[in-house]
Amino acid sequence: MSHDLKTGGDRGYLRIATEEAFATREQVDVFLRMIRDGQADRGMVSLWGFYGQSPSERATQILERLLDLGERRIADMDATGIDKAILALTSPGVQPLLDLDEAKGVARRANDHLAAACARYPDRFIGLTAVAPQDPEWSAAEIRRGARELGFKGVQINSHTQGRYLDDPFFDPIFRALVDVGQPLYIHPATPPDSMIGPMLEAGLDGAIFGFGVETGMHLLRLITIGIFDRYPDLQIMVGHMGEALPYWLYRLDYMHQAGVRSKRYERMKPLKKTIADYFRSNVLVTCSGMAWEPAVRFCQQVMGEDRVLYAMDYPYQYVADEVRAMDGMDIAPAAKKLFFQTNAERWFKL
């Protein structure tokens, strides 16, 4: 498969990439300091000990691309036919930071930095707000600032915050703010917390190869089964990597969840207004970041609906021109392909 990759919609759609990462030098320096000082969890040591310090070609290229919000990134988008990129502060954001004031300062400055880049390239860059869930009320205020002052179109949280998950009532101000501004939450992976990382880390499976998906899929399930969408029926939560495998488990998830509810085996497992599969068709959005694989995309469209599956590249961690060509070449109807690449992103991010 080979064709020229051009921007501008020559194939009948624009390509809007919906899970694209950037970093600030300040953020990376804090990660490296935490690693040096022994404050980092095992996941950060594994992830950022590599990307922040390795002399390997993969690590150095990715770090250079993460830090660029200018001409190099635009050139990379042009070279792969990406018309617009929805940008978020790279994982794990500021969520591992132990100093609360430092976490909030790094997040706020990253948001201002991203807003300036979006202003320089208004036709190419779209921003998501970074928050410090360690302080939910501050995060709620920053969500509102991102939406109302910075022009951002959603919020990204990098899964757990020091081992705590968003189903904890502590984080409820974040959800109230999301509903208030009418924006989606993108739950991006982080490395698993120390409480679960051990067997994955020893096998080299803690990161994007497996651990990311396991941990983030569990996070979304925790939110669904605690009734987040019954409390906030208009809330939309987006996850990448073809739904962190959950769409392919929906039959078994529903069966075993309903069995668990009937048995009253778990105190927190209460009846819900819908099935898990139904929430995937009404409140969950999925991107194909890092999963440029036609069978997976088509299956997800079949079980969730064509209006709930979106394109993403996962730049710069996965930057492969032939993956864009593979998605262009999918054997799906032209209308479904335009939904996938363009109009779903326009709808759900209100572009």
C-alpha positions in Angstrom: 0.0 0.0 0.0 1.5 3.3 -1.0 0.0 6.7 -1.7 1.1 10.3 -1.0 0.0 11.7 2.3 -1.2 15.2 1.9 -3.1 17.6 4.1 -6.2 19.5 3.0 -8.7 16.7 2.5 -7.7 15.3 -0.9 -9.1 11.9 0.1 -12.5 13.3 1.1 -11.7 14.0 4.8 -9.3 15.9 7.0 -7.2 13.8 9.3 -7.6 14.9 12.9 -5.2 13.1 15.3 -6.7 13.0 18.7 -4.0 11.6 21.1 -0.8 13.5 20.4 1.6 14.4 23.2 3.9 17.2 24.1 6.2 17.9 27.1 7.7 20.9 28.7 11.4 21.0 29.8 10.3 21.8 33.3 8.1 18.7 33.5 10.8 16.4 32.3 13.4 18.0 34.6 11.1 17.4 37.6 10.7 13.7 36.6 14.5 13.3 36.4 14.9 15.0 39.8 12.4 12.7 41.3 14.2 9.7 39.9 17.5 11.0 41.2 16.1 11.8 44.7 14.3 8.4 45.1 10.8 10.0 45.0 9.7 8.4 41.8 7.6 5.2 41.7 8.8 2.2 39.8 6.8 3.1 36.8 8.3 6.5 36.4 11.8 5.1 36.9 11.1 2.6 34.1 9.4 5.1 31.7 11.2 8.4 32.3 14.5 6.8 33.3 14.5 5.7 29.6 12.9 8.6 27.7 14.6 11.3 29.8 18.1 9.9 29.9 18.7 7.1 27.4 21.2 8.0 24.5 19.3 5.6 22.2 17.9 6.9 19.0 14.3 6.1 20.0 14.5 8.0 23.3 16.4 11.0 22.0 14.1 11.4 18.9 10.9 11.1 21.0 12.1 13.6 23.6 13.1 16.1 20.9 9.7 15.8 19.3 7.8 16.0 22.6 9.5 19.3 23.4 8.7 20.9 20.0 5.5 22.8 19.5 6.7 24.5 16.4 8.1 23.9 13.0 9.4 20.4 13.5 6.0 19.1 14.7 4.2 20.9 11.8 6.7 19.4 9.4 6.0 15.9 10.8 2.3 16.5 10.5 2.7 17.6 6.9 4.8 14.6 6.1 2.1 12.2 7.2 -1.0 14.2 6.1 -2.2 15.1 9.6 -4.3 18.3 9.3 -4.9 18.9 13.0 -3.4 17.5 16.2 -5.2 17.5 19.6 -2.4 18.0 22.0 -2.0 17.0 25.7 0.8 17.1 28.2 2.6 13.8 28.1 2.0 11.0 30.6 2.1 11.0 33.6 1.4 14.8 33.5 2.1 16.2 36.9 0.2 13.5 38.8 3.2 11.8 40.5 4.5 15.1 41.9 4.5 15.1 45.7 4.8 18.9 46.2 1.2 20.1 45.5 2.2 23.7 44.7 4.9 22.5 42.3 2.4 20.2 40.6 -0.1 23.0 40.1 2.6 25.4 38.9 4.0 23.0 36.3 0.5 22.1 35.0 -0.6 25.8 34.8 2.6 26.8 33.0 2.2 23.8 30.6 -1.3 24.9 29.8 -0.2 28.5 29.1 2.7 27.1 26.9 0.2 25.0 24.9 -2.2 27.8 24.6 0.5 30.0 23.1 1.4 27.3 20.6 -2.3 26.9 19.6 -2.5 30.6 19.1 0.6 30.4 16.8 -0.9 27.5 14.8 -4.7 27.9 15.2 -5.5 25.8 12.1 -3.2 22.9 13.2 -3.1 22.6 17.0 -6.0 22.0 19.5 -5.3 21.9 23.2 -6.5 19.7 26.1 -6.2 21.0 29.7 -3.7 19.4 32.1 -4.7 19.3 35.7 -3.3 18.2 39.0 -5.9 15.8 40.4 -4.1 15.9 43.8 -6.0 19.1 44.3 -9.5 18.5 42.8 -10.9 22.0 43.5 -7.9 23.6 41.8 -8.2 21.2 38.9 -11.9 22.1 38.5 -10.9 25.8 38.3 -8.2 25.0 35.8 -10.7 23.0 33.7 -12.9 26.1 33.6 -9.9 28.3 32.8 -8.8 26.0 30.0 -12.3 26.0 28.4 -13.2 29.6 28.9 -9.9 31.5 28.7 -7.4 29.3 26.8 -9.7 27.8 24.2 -9.0 24.2 25.1 -11.5 21.5 24.0 -11.2 18.8 26.6 -9.2 17.5 29.6 -6.6 14.8 29.9 -5.8 12.8 33.1 -3.1 10.2 33.0 -5.0 7.4 34.8 -4.1 7.0 38.5 -2.8 9.7 40.7 -0.3 8.2 43.1 -2.3 5.0 43.2 -5.7 6.7 43.6 -8.4 6.4 41.0 -11.1 8.8 39.8 -13.9 6.8 41.2 -12.9 8.0 44.6 -15.5 10.7 45.7 -12.4 12.9 46.5 -12.2 13.6 42.7 -15.8 14.6 42.2 -15.1 18.3 41.7 -13.3 17.4 38.5 -16.4 15.6 37.1 -18.6 18.5 38.0 -16.4 20.9 36.2 -16.3 18.7 33.1 -20.1 18.6 32.9 -20.2 22.3 33.6 -18.0 23.1 30.6 -19.4 20.3 28.5 -16.1 18.8 27.6 -14.8 15.2 27.3 -12.3 13.6 29.7 -9.5 11.7 28.0 -8.1 9.1 30.3 -4.6 8.4 29.0 -2.5 5.6 30.4 0.2 5.8 33.0 2.5 3.1 34.2 0.8 0.9 36.8 1.3 1.9 40.4 3.7 0.1 42.6 0.9 -2.0 44.0 0.4 -3.8 40.7 3.5 -3.2 38.5 5.8 -5.9 39.8 5.1 -8.9 37.6 4.8 -6.7 34.5 8.0 -4.8 35.2 10.1 -7.9 35.7 8.9 -9.1 32.3 9.3 -5.8 30.5 5.5 -5.5 30.1 4.9 -2.5 32.3 4.5 0.2 29.5 2.7 0.6 26.3 3.2 -3.0 25.3 0.7 -4.2 28.0 0.8 -2.5 31.4 -0.7 0.8 30.1 -3.7 -0.9 28.7 -4.3 -3.2 31.7 -4.2 -0.3 34.2 -6.2 2.2 32.2 -8.9 -0.3 31.2 -9.3 -1.2 34.8 -9.6 2.5 35.6 -12.4 3.0 33.2 -14.2 -0.1 34.5 -13.9 1.2 38.0 -15.7 4.4 36.9 -18.4 2.7 35.0 -19.2 0.1 37.7 -19.3 2.8 40.4 -22.0 4.5 38.4 -20.2 7.6 37.1 -22.5 7.8 34.1 -25.6 7.4 36.2 -24.5 10.4 38.2 -23.4 12.4 35.1 -25.4 11.0 32.1 -24.0 13.7 29.8 -20.3 12.9 30.6 -18.2 11.6 27.8 -14.9 9.7 28.6 -12.4 8.9 25.9 -9.7 6.3 26.0 -7.1 5.4 23.4 -5.5 2.2 22.0 -8.8 0.8 20.7 -10.4 1.2 24.1 -7.6 -0.4 26.1 -9.1 -3.8 25.0 -12.4 -3.3 26.8 -14.6 -3.3 23.6 -13.5 -6.9 22.9 -14.5 -8.0 26.5 -17.9 -6.4 26.5 -19.9 -9.6 26.4 -18.0 -11.2 29.4 -17.9 -7.9 31.3 -21.6 -7.6 31.1 -22.3 -11.2 32.0 -19.9 -11.2 35.0 -20.9 -7.8 36.2 -24.5 -8.7 36.3 -23.7 -12.0 38.1 -21.7 -10.0 40.6 -24.6 -7.6 41.2 -27.1 -10.4 41.7 -24.8 -12.3 44.1 -24.1 -9.2 46.3 -20.6 -10.5 46.5 -19.0 -7.0 46.5 -20.2 -4.1 48.6 -19.4 -1.5 46.0 -21.0 -3.4 43.0 -24.5 -2.0 42.8 -27.1 -2.2 40.0 -26.6 0.3 37.2 -29.2 1.9 35.0 -27.6 0.4 31.9 -25.3 -2.4 30.9 -21.6 -1.8 30.5 -22.0 -2.3 26.8 -24.7 0.3 26.7 -22.5 2.9 28.4 -19.9 2.2 25.7 -22.5 3.1 23.2 -23.6 6.3 25.0 -20.8 7.7 27.1 -17.5 6.1 26.0 -15.4 7.2 23.0 -12.4 5.3 21.7 -9.4 6.3 19.6 -7.1 4.1 17.6 -3.9 5.6 19.0 -1.0 3.1 18.5 -3.5 0.6 17.0 -3.5 1.2 13.3 -5.2 -2.2 12.7 -8.3 -2.5 10.5 -9.8 -5.5 12.1 -9.7 -3.8 15.5 -11.1 -0.6 14.2 -14.0 -2.2 12.4 -14.9 -4.4 15.3 -15.0 -1.4 17.6 -17.2 0.5 15.2 -19.5 -2.5 15.0 -20.0 -2.9 18.8 -19.9 0.8 19.8 -21.1 2.6 16.7 -19.3 4.4 14.0 -19.9 7.8 15.7 -17.7 6.7 18.7 -14.4 5.6 17.2 -11.8 8.3 16.3 -8.5 8.4 14.6 -5.3 9.1 16.6 -1.6 8.6 15.8 0.0 8.6 19.3 2.7 11.0 18.2 5.6 11.1 18.9 5.7 7.6 20.6 4.4 6.0 17.4 5.1 8.0 14.2 4.8 5.7 11.2 3.6 7.0 7.8 2.5 3.6 6.6 0.1 3.4 9.6 -1.7 6.5 8.2 -1.8 4.8 4.8 -3.3 1.6 6.4 -6.1 3.6 8.0 -6.7 5.4 4.7 -7.0 2.0 3.0 -9.6 0.5 5.3 -12.4 -1.3 3.6 -15.2 0.8 5.1 -17.8 3.1 3.6 -16.5 6.6 2.7 -19.0 8.1 5.2 -17.7 5.9 8.0 -14.2 6.8 7.1 -14.9 10.5 7.3 -16.5 10.0 10.7 -13.4 8.2 11.8 -10.9 10.7 10.6 -12.7 14.0 10.9 -16.3 14.5 11.9 -16.3 12.5 15.1 -13.5 14.6 16.4 -15.3 17.8 15.3 -18.4 16.7 17.1 -17.0 15.4 20.4 -14.4 18.1 20.8 -16.8 20.8 19.5 -14.3 22.1 17.0 
